[in-house]
Amino acid sequence: LNLPALSFRALAGLPEIEPAMRLAPLIATALRQQGLRIQASDALLVCQKIVSKADGRFVRLDSITASARALELAARCGKDPRLVELVLQESSAVLRCVKDVLIVRHRLGFVVANAGIDQSNVPGSTERVLLLPRDPDLSAARLRAELAEEIGCSPIVIITDSFGRPWRQGVCGTAIGAAGIAALLDRRGERDRSGRPLQVTQVAVADALAAAAALQMGEAAEGTPVVLATGLSSSWGRSEGRAQDLIRPLQEDLFQ
Amino acid sequence: LNLPALSFRALAGLPEIEPAMRLAPLIATALRQQGLRIQASDALLVCQKIVSKADGRFVRLDSITASARALELAARCGKDPRLVELVLQESSAVLRCVKDVLIVRHRLGFVVANAGIDQSNVPGSTERVLLLPRDPDLSAARLRAELAEEIGCSPIVIITDSFGRPWRQGVCGTAIGAAGIAALLDRRGERDRSGRPLQVTQVAVADALAAAAALQMGEAAEGTPVVLATGLSSSWGRSEGRAQDLIRPLQEDLFQ
């Protein structure tokens, strides 16, 4: 009688990730050590930070010279001009710049504060920051292929980050890369119980999975950057998309 | 060694909800029939629609006369003027009105299309629509108290709806009512693994739980409007908030 549960379990025992480390063998080892089986219909949700770290996306702020535009924006938002310069280099447009807040459209299309550049959990110099992965959908597809070699099946892979939202408080996990899943599930043509066409026809499946997984990752001392999700609907894996599908096209943006 | 899993399981066997039905006994029966135990640290996530239906929040469109303002907006967005009139009555501000899109600030504070008024899954006349609950935080608190009488403990209750997002495609489950949980978890004062203050200090816990639960609820024939979530962190229940806490104050809104 019971319907299947959708479950999220963080993997324990991953080491601190350093540039050039390969994530797939580390994840496979952690799964094995915890006796966790994984199927192709399961998902591994991976915090952006460890993908960026493995890809060596660190930048030393003392290697950056702020442009005139960065200096001007930094004066408005009160942030380090070198950080603002990096934000500009990572972005296609500045949407808002006020005291303590710098919101941009990242060159990958997301609207995000500080271009997703991370200053926390970066061990070593406080002068070092971490950029988002260069192409998170590609990183997800690569990790998926590498995992297949390690564990014998190709699980869904979702790369997550924590984003703010314009009208709501608090951050929420969001999918910035995905492979093996309909990140944006298209339900056009389906009908509700009364036989009417569904009002809601597109579901942000990868974002919803990222949101719950991010709760399990934690942000502080208990940081566990990989979460295994089981019990996913088989319909979500039937057509494959990318996290890029979740980005609203610019011409449909009503709130720039 | 294994970390606890955060799990979401839809309840089977709830009847179609009609006005004046009491949800707590029906949920308690469904839990019992499925042999599901529930603890005070667990959460029941309840789709807004059944709360609204039980509260009798149906409106017949043929009972509504469109105002001049509704007629003007309806002409712009191409929606039924009587629906637009109801949207206006439910809202404090119209943020965007273009072809097929009417986005408002609901009087409860959320920014949402069509004031959250639902035209699908409303059995009977196609002329009948369903408004959001009048006070979803209060509905959650009441349901929590009624559940305590039925099942002997006070679980967390979250009332969910599916909202669109300005810069992202697809809908995502969102918390519009909550009781017994820090809907917005405040982590100010905590430090990351390198000892720095956390960059992210507020986490939209109730929204993240709503997002995953909404995946289990389904939107179509398989509709299962109540989801049991287990494995929640004990820290989330330690301080209690409301879903209203998740709404960004108007004076901090940069994207009106």
HADDOCK unambig.tbl for C-alpha pairs under 7 A between the chains (distance, minus, plus):
assign (segid A and resid 1 and name CA) (segid B and resid 34 and name CA) 6.60 0.50 0.50
assign (segid A and resid 2 and name CA) (segid B and resid 34 and name CA) 6.03 0.50 0.50
assign (segid A and resid 3 and name CA) (segid B and resid 9 and name CA) 6.52 0.50 0.50
assign (segid A and resid 3 and name CA) (segid B and resid 10 and name CA) 6.26 0.50 0.50
assign (segid A and resid 3 and name CA) (segid B and resid 12 and name CA) 6.99 0.50 0.50
assign (segid A and resid 4 and name CA) (segid B and resid 9 and name CA) 6.39 0.50 0.50
assign (segid A and resid 5 and name CA) (segid B and resid 7 and name CA) 6.07 0.50 0.50
assign (segid A and resid 5 and name CA) (segid B and resid 8 and name CA) 5.28 0.50 0.50
assign (segid A and resid 5 and name CA) (segid B and resid 9 and name CA) 4.40 0.50 0.50
assign (segid A and resid 6 and name CA) (segid B and resid 7 and name CA) 5.52 0.50 0.50
assign (segid A and resid 6 and name CA) (segid B and resid 8 and name CA) 5.07 0.50 0.50
assign (segid A and resid 6 and name CA) (segid B and resid 9 and name CA) 6.46 0.50 0.50
assign (segid A and resid 7 and name CA) (segid B and resid 5 and name CA) 6.07 0.50 0.50
assign (segid A and resid 7 and name CA) (segid B and resid 6 and name CA) 5.52 0.50 0.50
assign (segid A and resid 7 and name CA) (segid B and resid 7 and name CA) 4.12 0.50 0.50
assign (segid A and resid 7 and name CA) (segid B and resid 8 and name CA) 6.29 0.50 0.50
assign (segid A and resid 8 and name CA) (segid B and resid 5 and name CA) 5.27 0.50 0.50
assign (segid A and resid 8 and name CA) (segid B and resid 6 and name CA) 5.07 0.50 0.50
assign (segid A and resid 8 and name CA) (segid B and resid 7 and name CA) 6.29 0.50 0.50
assign (segid A and resid 9 and name CA) (segid B and resid 3 and name CA) 6.51 0.50 0.50
assign (segid A and resid 9 and name CA) (segid B and resid 4 and name CA) 6.38 0.50 0.50
assign (segid A and resid 9 and name CA) (segid B and resid 5 and name CA) 4.40 0.50 0.50
assign (segid A and resid 9 and name CA) (segid B and resid 6 and name CA) 6.46 0.50 0.50
assign (segid A and resid 10 and name CA) (segid B and resid 3 and name CA) 6.26 0.50 0.50
assign (segid A and resid 12 and name CA) (segid B and resid 3 and name CA) 6.99 0.50 0.50
assign (segid A and resid 34 and name CA) (segid B and resid 1 and name CA) 6.60 0.50 0.50
assign (segid A and resid 34 and name CA) (segid B and resid 2 and name CA) 6.03 0.50 0.50
assign (segid A and resid 111 and name CA) (segid B and resid 167 and name CA) 6.84 0.50 0.50
assign (segid A and resid 120 and name CA) (segid B and resid 192 and name CA) 6.86 0.50 0.50
assign (segid A and resid 120 and name CA) (segid B and resid 196 and name CA) 6.83 0.50 0.50
assign (segid A and resid 120 and name CA) (segid B and resid 198 and name CA) 6.65 0.50 0.50
assign (segid A and resid 120 and name CA) (segid B and resid 199 and name CA) 6.25 0.50 0.50
assign (segid A and resid 121 and name CA) (segid B and resid 192 and name CA) 5.96 0.50 0.50
assign (segid A and resid 121 and name CA) (segid B and resid 193 and name CA) 6.02 0.50 0.50
assign (segid A and resid 121 and name CA) (segid B and resid 194 and name CA) 5.87 0.50 0.50
assign (segid A and resid 123 and name CA) (segid B and resid 194 and name CA) 5.90 0.50 0.50
assign (segid A and resid 166 and name CA) (segid B and resid 253 and name CA) 6.91 0.50 0.50
assign (segid A and resid 166 and name CA) (segid B and resid 255 and name CA) 6.49 0.50 0.50
assign (segid A and resid 167 and name CA) (segid B and resid 111 and name CA) 6.85 0.50 0.50
assign (segid A and resid 167 and name CA) (segid B and resid 247 and name CA) 6.29 0.50 0.50
assign (segid A and resid 167 and name CA) (segid B and resid 248 and name CA) 5.17 0.50 0.50
assign (segid A and resid 167 and name CA) (segid B and resid 253 and name CA) 6.39 0.50 0.50
assign (segid A and resid 168 and name CA) (segid B and resid 246 and name CA) 5.36 0.50 0.50
assign (segid A and resid 168 and name CA) (segid B and resid 247 and name CA) 4.60 0.50 0.50
assign (segid A and resid 168 and name CA) (segid B and resid 248 and name CA) 4.71 0.50 0.50
assign (segid A and resid 169 and name CA) (segid B and resid 204 and name CA) 6.75 0.50 0.50
assign (segid A and resid 169 and name CA) (segid B and resid 246 and name CA) 4.80 0.50 0.50
assign (segid A and resid 169 and name CA) (segid B and resid 247 and name CA) 5.73 0.50 0.50
assign (segid A and resid 169 and name CA) (segid B and resid 248 and name CA) 5.12 0.50 0.50
assign (segid A and resid 170 and name CA) (segid B and resid 184 and name CA) 6.41 0.50 0.50
assign (segid A and resid 170 and name CA) (segid B and resid 202 and name CA) 4.54 0.50 0.50
assign (segid A and resid 170 and name CA) (segid B and resid 203 and name CA) 4.42 0.50 0.50
assign (segid A and resid 170 and name CA) (segid B and resid 204 and name CA) 4.59 0.50 0.50
assign (segid A and resid 170 and name CA) (segid B and resid 246 and name CA) 6.99 0.50 0.50
assign (segid A and resid 171 and name CA) (segid B and resid 202 and name CA) 6.40 0.50 0.50
assign (segid A and resid 171 and name CA) (segid B and resid 203 and name CA) 4.92 0.50 0.50
assign (segid A and resid 171 and name CA) (segid B and resid 204 and name CA) 5.53 0.50 0.50
assign (segid A and resid 172 and name CA) (segid B and resid 203 and name CA) 6.52 0.50 0.50
assign (segid A and resid 172 and name CA) (segid B and resid 204 and name CA) 5.75 0.50 0.50
assign (segid A and resid 172 and name CA) (segid B and resid 208 and name CA) 6.22 0.50 0.50
assign (segid A and resid 184 and name CA) (segid B and resid 170 and name CA) 6.40 0.50 0.50
assign (segid A and resid 191 and name CA) (segid B and resid 220 and name CA) 6.10 0.50 0.50
assign (segid A and resid 192 and name CA) (segid B and resid 120 and name CA) 6.88 0.50 0.50
assign (segid A and resid 192 and name CA) (segid B and resid 121 and name CA) 5.96 0.50 0.50
assign (segid A and resid 192 and name CA) (segid B and resid 219 and name CA) 6.98 0.50 0.50
assign (segid A and resid 192 and name CA) (segid B and resid 220 and name CA) 4.32 0.50 0.50
assign (segid A and resid 192 and name CA) (segid B and resid 221 and name CA) 5.55 0.50 0.50
assign (segid A and resid 193 and name CA) (segid B and resid 121 and name CA) 6.03 0.50 0.50
assign (segid A and resid 193 and name CA) (segid B and resid 220 and name CA) 6.10 0.50 0.50
assign (segid A and resid 193 and name CA) (segid B and resid 221 and name CA) 4.97 0.50 0.50
assign (segid A and resid 194 and name CA) (segid B and resid 121 and name CA) 5.86 0.50 0.50
assign (segid A and resid 194 and name CA) (segid B and resid 123 and name CA) 5.87 0.50 0.50
assign (segid A and resid 196 and name CA) (segid B and resid 120 and name CA) 6.81 0.50 0.50
assign (segid A and resid 198 and name CA) (segid B and resid 120 and name CA) 6.63 0.50 0.50
assign (segid A and resid 199 and name CA) (segid B and resid 120 and name CA) 6.23 0.50 0.50
assign (segid A and resid 202 and name CA) (segid B and resid 170 and name CA) 4.55 0.50 0.50
assign (segid A and resid 202 and name CA) (segid B and resid 171 and name CA) 6.41 0.50 0.50
assign (segid A and resid 203 and name CA) (segid B and resid 170 and name CA) 4.42 0.50 0.50
assign (segid A and resid 203 and name CA) (segid B and resid 171 and name CA) 4.92 0.50 0.50
assign (segid A and resid 203 and name CA) (segid B and resid 172 and name CA) 6.51 0.50 0.50
assign (segid A and resid 204 and name CA) (segid B and resid 169 and name CA) 6.75 0.50 0.50
assign (segid A and resid 204 and name CA) (segid B and resid 170 and name CA) 4.59 0.50 0.50
assign (segid A and resid 204 and name CA) (segid B and resid 171 and name CA) 5.53 0.50 0.50
assign (segid A and resid 204 and name CA) (segid B and resid 172 and name CA) 5.75 0.50 0.50
assign (segid A and resid 208 and name CA) (segid B and resid 172 and name CA) 6.22 0.50 0.50
assign (segid A and resid 208 and name CA) (segid B and resid 211 and name CA) 4.75 0.50 0.50
assign (segid A and resid 208 and name CA) (segid B and resid 212 and name CA) 5.23 0.50 0.50
assign (segid A and resid 209 and name CA) (segid B and resid 212 and name CA) 5.98 0.50 0.50
assign (segid A and resid 211 and name CA) (segid B and resid 208 and name CA) 4.75 0.50 0.50
assign (segid A and resid 211 and name CA) (segid B and resid 211 and name CA) 6.68 0.50 0.50
assign (segid A and resid 212 and name CA) (segid B and resid 208 and name CA) 5.23 0.50 0.50
assign (segid A and resid 212 and name CA) (segid B and resid 209 and name CA) 5.99 0.50 0.50
assign (segid A and resid 212 and name CA) (segid B and resid 212 and name CA) 5.87 0.50 0.50
assign (segid A and resid 219 and name CA) (segid B and resid 192 and name CA) 7.00 0.50 0.50
assign (segid A and resid 220 and name CA) (segid B and resid 191 and name CA) 6.11 0.50 0.50
assign (segid A and resid 220 and name CA) (segid B and resid 192 and name CA) 4.35 0.50 0.50
assign (segid A and resid 220 and name CA) (segid B and resid 193 and name CA) 6.09 0.50 0.50
assign (segid A and resid 221 and name CA) (segid B and resid 192 and name CA) 5.58 0.50 0.50
assign (segid A and resid 221 and name CA) (segid B and resid 193 and name CA) 4.96 0.50 0.50
assign (segid A and resid 246 and name CA) (segid B and resid 168 and name CA) 5.36 0.50 0.50
assign (segid A and resid 246 and name CA) (segid B and resid 169 and name CA) 4.79 0.50 0.50
assign (segid A and resid 246 and name CA) (segid B and resid 170 and name CA) 6.98 0.50 0.50
assign (segid A and resid 247 and name CA) (segid B and resid 167 and name CA) 6.28 0.50 0.50
assign (segid A and resid 247 and name CA) (segid B and resid 168 and name CA) 4.59 0.50 0.50
assign (segid A and resid 247 and name CA) (segid B and resid 169 and name CA) 5.73 0.50 0.50
assign (segid A and resid 248 and name CA) (segid B and resid 167 and name CA) 5.17 0.50 0.50
assign (segid A and resid 248 and name CA) (segid B and resid 168 and name CA) 4.71 0.50 0.50
assign (segid A and resid 248 and name CA) (segid B and resid 169 and name CA) 5.12 0.50 0.50
assign (segid A and resid 253 and name CA) (segid B and resid 166 and name CA) 6.92 0.50 0.50
assign (segid A and resid 253 and name CA) (segid B and resid 167 and name CA) 6.42 0.50 0.50
assign (segid A and resid 255 and name CA) (segid B and resid 166 and name CA) 6.50 0.50 0.50
assign (segid A and resid 255 and name CA) (segid B and resid 255 and name CA) 6.28 0.50 0.50
